C-alpha cells in the first residue's frame, strides 16, 4: 500500500545519497592525487603554489551532510596534501549569511565554521578573525609569509 511505497521511496533516496557521497569521496581521492602531482612539479621547478580551499571545502561538505564516519574524515585529512602555509578566515555568522544568503538552513554557517575550525586543529591553519580591519588582516598574513 501507500506505506510500502513511501518506504521504498525513502530507501531509494537513501541509496542515492550514499552513491553521491561515495562518488564525492572517490572524486576527492582523484583530486588529492592530482594535487600531489601538481604540487611536486611546481616545487621541483621552484614555483610557489597558491590555492584556495577546494579540497577542504569538498571534505567539509561531506562532513556537513553527516554521511561519513569520523574515522573516514580523519583518514582524508591525513591524506590531503599539507600546505606550507594555510589561513582560515573566520567572520561573524551574520556577515557570512549576508554574503551567501542562499543557505537557509538554521545553523548552516555556524556548523560549517565549526567544521573548518576542527580542520584547522588537524592541519594547523592560522585562524584569522576578519571582523577586524582589512589592513590588520593583511599585516598578519604578510608577517606570517
Backbone bond lengths (Angstrom), bond angles and torsions (degrees), N, CA, C in turn:
res aa  C-N    CA-C-N  psi(-1)  N-CA   C-N-CA  omega(-1)  CA-C   N-CA-C  phi
1 X - - - 1.438 - - 1.514 111.63 -
2 X 1.317 115.52 -158.89 1.474 121.25 -176.91 1.524 113.29 -62.31
3 X 1.350 117.12 -36.60 1.463 119.86 179.80 1.515 111.38 -65.38
4 X 1.330 116.31 -42.18 1.460 120.70 179.21 1.527 110.44 -62.25
5 X 1.348 117.20 -40.26 1.461 121.70 178.64 1.531 110.25 -64.19
6 X 1.338 117.03 -42.79 1.470 121.20 178.93 1.519 110.48 -63.82
7 X 1.338 117.18 -42.89 1.465 120.38 178.07 1.518 110.77 -62.37
8 X 1.332 116.69 -40.37 1.457 121.36 179.29 1.524 111.17 -63.79
9 X 1.341 116.55 -41.65 1.471 120.63 178.85 1.524 110.63 -66.68
10 X 1.352 116.86 -40.67 1.469 120.01 177.55 1.519 110.78 -64.23
11 X 1.328 116.58 -40.95 1.459 120.82 178.39 1.521 110.36 -63.39
12 X 1.327 116.47 -43.08 1.467 121.06 179.18 1.531 110.34 -63.63
13 X 1.331 116.84 -42.76 1.471 120.36 178.61 1.526 110.58 -63.39
14 X 1.342 116.86 -39.62 1.463 120.49 178.00 1.515 111.97 -63.56
15 X 1.328 116.24 -40.96 1.463 120.33 177.92 1.518 110.69 -65.21
16 X 1.332 117.08 -40.50 1.466 120.59 179.00 1.529 110.67 -63.79
17 X 1.350 116.97 -40.40 1.467 119.70 178.13 1.524 110.68 -63.91
18 X 1.341 117.51 -40.85 1.464 120.81 178.16 1.520 110.72 -63.24
19 X 1.320 116.85 -43.24 1.462 120.75 179.69 1.522 109.77 -61.82
20 X 1.332 117.90 -43.75 1.468 121.19 178.39 1.525 111.29 -61.96
21 X 1.334 115.74 -41.70 1.465 119.59 179.51 1.524 110.89 -63.59
22 X 1.338 116.89 -47.13 1.462 120.14 179.46 1.524 111.32 -64.55
23 X 1.328 117.48 -35.36 1.468 120.48 176.91 1.526 110.20 -65.51
24 X 1.336 116.65 -41.11 1.469 119.73 177.66 1.525 111.03 -64.42
25 X 1.328 116.46 -41.07 1.467 119.67 178.55 1.529 111.20 -64.65
26 X 1.324 117.06 -40.25 1.473 120.80 177.78 1.518 110.04 -65.09
27 X 1.337 117.31 -43.56 1.462 120.85 178.84 1.528 110.33 -63.60
28 X 1.334 116.74 -37.28 1.459 120.39 178.04 1.524 110.90 -64.00
29 X 1.341 117.72 -39.09 1.475 121.09 175.96 1.526 110.04 -59.04
30 X 1.316 116.46 -45.69 1.465 121.06 178.99 1.529 110.50 -61.74
31 X 1.338 116.54 -44.81 1.466 120.57 -179.98 1.528 111.77 -63.17
32 X 1.320 116.69 -39.53 1.470 120.59 178.77 1.529 109.76 -63.36
33 X 1.323 116.70 -46.41 1.472 120.49 179.38 1.520 110.86 -62.28
34 X 1.322 117.17 -43.32 1.471 121.03 178.88 1.518 110.92 -61.97
35 X 1.328 116.02 -42.30 1.449 119.96 -179.61 1.522 111.41 -63.15
36 X 1.348 116.69 -41.88 1.465 120.27 177.55 1.524 110.76 -57.00
37 X 1.306 117.15 -44.65 1.474 121.55 -179.03 1.521 110.14 -63.72
38 X 1.333 116.85 -48.58 1.467 120.77 -179.01 1.520 110.86 -63.00
39 X 1.333 116.65 -45.45 1.465 120.06 -179.55 1.520 111.31 -61.99
40 X 1.324 117.08 -41.97 1.463 121.06 179.53 1.525 110.61 -62.02
41 X 1.323 117.27 -44.40 1.461 121.81 178.47 1.524 110.74 -61.34
42 X 1.331 116.59 -47.54 1.466 120.04 -179.23 1.528 111.14 -62.22
43 X 1.320 116.89 -42.91 1.469 119.59 179.02 1.528 110.62 -63.29
44 X 1.326 116.93 -41.19 1.463 121.63 178.17 1.526 110.48 -58.93
45 X 1.323 116.39 -38.09 1.473 121.62 -179.72 1.530 112.68 -83.94
46 X 1.323 117.47 -3.13 1.459 120.90 179.85 1.521 113.57 76.03
47 X 1.313 116.68 25.06 1.459 121.73 -177.73 1.523 109.17 -103.10
48 X 1.318 116.43 134.54 1.465 121.11 176.11 1.520 109.27 -78.60
49 X 1.309 115.61 142.83 1.454 121.59 -179.99 1.521 108.53 -117.05
50 X 1.317 116.06 123.89 1.459 122.13 178.58 1.521 107.38 -113.66
51 X 1.325 116.41 128.56 1.471 120.85 -175.39 1.521 110.43 -131.92
52 X 1.317 113.86 162.34 1.457 117.86 170.71 1.519 108.27 -96.00
53 X 1.283 117.68 -157.16 1.466 121.87 -170.29 1.515 113.88 -94.67
54 X 1.311 120.11 20.71 1.458 123.08 -169.01 1.527 113.71 -48.61
55 X 1.318 117.86 -55.80 1.462 119.95 -177.57 1.524 111.23 -62.06
56 X 1.319 116.55 -43.14 1.457 120.07 -179.47 1.524 111.40 -69.72
57 X 1.332 117.07 -34.42 1.458 119.94 179.42 1.526 111.19 -66.35
58 X 1.327 116.29 -38.36 1.463 119.85 176.96 1.519 110.24 -62.24
59 X 1.328 116.97 -46.03 1.459 120.29 178.93 1.534 110.68 -66.60
60 X 1.326 117.68 -38.73 1.468 120.65 178.97 1.525 110.53 -60.57
61 X 1.322 116.82 -39.26 1.468 119.60 178.44 1.532 110.70 -65.24
62 X 1.312 116.33 -41.99 1.465 120.36 178.78 1.532 109.79 -63.43
63 X 1.325 117.36 -41.72 1.463 121.39 177.59 1.530 109.70 -63.81
64 X 1.330 116.27 -42.79 1.469 121.30 -178.54 1.520 111.60 -58.85
65 X 1.318 117.17 -37.71 1.464 120.14 -179.72 1.516 111.76 -70.90
66 X 1.342 117.32 -18.28 1.457 121.38 175.90 1.509 114.39 72.13
67 X 1.317 117.48 26.55 1.465 120.33 -174.54 1.521 114.20 -103.41
68 X 1.311 118.01 6.10 1.462 120.06 179.08 1.523 109.22 -131.36
69 X 1.309 114.84 156.44 1.461 120.09 -178.53 1.521 110.85 -77.49
70 X 1.315 115.62 161.33 1.461 120.79 176.85 1.524 110.28 -62.46
71 X 1.327 117.36 -34.47 1.466 120.89 177.39 1.523 111.87 -61.75
72 X 1.328 116.78 -41.27 1.470 120.85 177.72 1.521 110.24 -64.90
73 X 1.318 116.23 -43.10 1.467 120.84 179.05 1.530 109.75 -59.83
74 X 1.330 116.80 -47.38 1.467 120.94 -179.69 1.526 111.33 -62.11
75 X 1.331 116.50 -38.85 1.465 120.85 177.85 1.525 110.96 -60.76
76 X 1.309 116.95 -45.76 1.465 120.48 179.07 1.518 111.52 -66.37
77 X 1.326 117.17 -39.75 1.466 119.39 178.10 1.526 110.94 -61.91
78 X 1.334 116.77 -38.11 1.467 119.80 178.28 1.522 111.40 -70.37
79 X 1.331 116.96 -32.45 1.463 121.13 -177.52 1.524 112.61 -78.42
80 X 1.313 117.24 -22.46 1.469 119.88 -176.51 1.516 110.72 -68.48
81 X 1.317 115.14 141.90 1.461 118.84 176.49 1.529 110.25 -61.50
82 X 1.293 115.98 134.59 1.462 120.38 179.29 1.522 109.25 -86.14
83 X 1.302 116.18 128.66 1.466 118.22 175.51 1.525 110.16 -73.03
84 X 1.324 115.75 154.83 1.458 119.50 174.61 1.525 109.85 -66.84
85 X 1.317 115.89 -34.88 1.461 121.60 179.45 1.524 107.09 -146.49
86 X 1.326 117.56 129.75 1.465 121.22 179.20 1.522 109.91 -133.23
87 X 1.305 115.36 137.81 1.451 121.71 178.32 1.519 109.07 -121.52
88 X 1.305 115.85 135.53 1.455 122.01 172.79 1.519 106.33 -111.59
89 X 1.316 115.33 115.91 1.458 120.72 179.42 1.519 108.48 -91.39
90 X 1.317 116.16 121.49 1.459 122.28 -177.08 1.520 108.04 -113.59
91 X 1.328 115.02 135.31 1.458 119.43 178.56 1.516 109.96 -133.39
92 X 1.295 116.09 170.73 1.452 122.51 176.38 1.530 109.57 -60.76
93 X 1.319 117.29 140.18 1.465 121.41 -177.58 1.524 112.10 -60.41
94 X 1.323 116.84 -35.68 1.469 120.79 178.93 1.518 111.59 -64.44
95 X 1.328 116.56 -39.28 1.472 120.62 177.98 1.520 109.41 -66.32
96 X 1.329 117.16 -44.62 1.466 120.64 179.48 1.521 110.49 -61.26
97 X 1.314 116.70 -42.19 1.467 120.44 -179.99 1.526 110.45 -64.57
98 X 1.327 116.80 -36.28 1.461 120.67 177.49 1.524 112.14 -64.41
99 X 1.325 116.32 -33.78 1.471 121.08 179.98 1.521 111.36 -76.98
100 X 1.315 116.39 -39.37 1.465 121.67 -175.51 1.522 109.62 -125.37
101 X 1.308 117.61 66.19 1.451 121.88 -176.06 1.519 115.25 -66.68
102 X 1.327 117.99 -4.62 1.461 120.80 -176.27 1.526 112.72 -67.88
103 X 1.303 118.25 -19.08 1.468 121.36 -177.55 1.522 108.96 -91.52
104 X 1.308 116.17 102.74 1.459 121.27 -174.97 1.522 113.44 -91.00
105 X 1.337 117.21 -11.17 1.459 120.12 -177.27 1.525 110.38 -63.39
106 X 1.326 115.62 136.40 1.464 119.86 177.30 1.518 109.73 -64.44
107 X 1.300 116.08 131.28 1.451 120.81 176.28 1.517 114.88 79.60
108 X 1.343 118.45 6.87 1.471 120.98 -177.84 1.525 111.29 -56.21
109 X 1.326 117.06 -51.61 1.467 120.23 -174.87 1.525 111.66 -68.80
110 X 1.312 116.87 -36.04 1.458 119.55 177.30 1.525 110.64 -65.34
111 X 1.339 116.42 -44.90 1.469 119.79 -179.92 1.524 111.36 -64.06
112 X 1.350 116.76 -44.58 1.469 119.48 179.90 1.529 110.35 -63.15
113 X 1.328 116.84 -41.53 1.465 119.51 178.81 1.519 110.81 -62.20
114 X 1.326 117.75 -41.48 1.459 121.00 179.04 1.527 111.50 -64.99
115 X 1.328 116.86 -36.80 1.468 120.14 176.55 1.522 109.77 -61.62
116 X 1.334 116.94 -47.22 1.461 120.38 179.68 1.526 111.76 -65.50
117 X 1.335 117.34 -36.82 1.470 119.43 177.62 1.523 110.83 -65.07
118 X 1.345 117.11 -35.83 1.467 119.80 173.69 1.522 111.04 -64.05
119 X 1.334 116.90 -42.03 1.470 120.80 175.96 1.522 109.64 -59.55
120 X 1.333 116.18 -42.01 1.470 121.08 -176.75 1.526 111.26 -58.74
121 X 1.324 116.44 -35.09 1.471 119.98 178.21 1.529 110.78 -66.77
122 X 1.317 116.77 -40.24 1.466 121.63 -177.60 1.521 112.97 -78.42
123 X 1.320 117.23 -31.80 1.464 121.44 -172.37 1.521 111.40 -103.74
124 X 1.298 116.99 -9.39 1.466 122.21 179.90 1.531 112.11 66.85
125 X 1.332 115.95 47.42 1.467 120.87 171.81 1.517 108.48 -70.04
126 X 1.323 116.51 147.51 1.456 120.93 167.01 1.528 105.88 -84.42
127 X 1.320 116.95 120.93 1.466 121.26 -177.61 1.527 108.38 -92.56
128 X 1.338 115.36 122.77 1.461 121.34 179.55 1.515 109.79 -116.25
129 X 1.315 116.08 127.82 1.454 121.04 176.26 1.523 108.19 -83.60
130 X 1.321 116.93 114.45 1.465 120.52 -175.94 1.523 112.27 -88.45
131 X 1.327 117.65 8.95 1.463 119.07 174.37 1.523 110.57 -73.50
132 X 1.340 116.67 -16.54 1.462 120.19 176.26 1.536 108.21 -81.73
133 X 1.298 116.76 -178.72 1.464 120.72 -174.86 1.528 111.82 -67.73
134 X 1.313 114.93 154.18 1.467 120.92 177.49 1.525 110.18 -61.56
135 X 1.319 116.53 -39.62 1.467 120.29 179.94 1.525 111.54 -60.59
136 X 1.322 116.46 -40.90 1.464 120.12 179.38 1.521 110.69 -66.81
137 X 1.335 117.29 -43.25 1.467 121.05 177.89 1.527 110.72 -60.88
138 X 1.328 116.89 -45.00 1.467 120.64 178.85 1.515 111.13 -62.21
139 X 1.308 117.41 -41.05 1.471 121.17 179.84 1.525 110.63 -62.38
140 X 1.331 117.48 -40.99 1.462 120.79 179.59 1.526 110.16 -64.74
141 X 1.334 116.95 -44.87 1.456 120.85 -179.47 1.518 110.45 -63.52
142 X 1.316 117.83 -46.70 1.469 121.80 -178.87 1.524 110.21 -62.11
143 X 1.319 117.27 -40.62 1.467 120.68 179.12 1.530 111.34 -62.49
144 X 1.331 116.49 -37.85 1.470 120.68 -176.18 1.524 112.82 -79.22
145 X 1.323 116.88 -25.65 1.466 117.86 179.51 1.500 109.56 -94.29
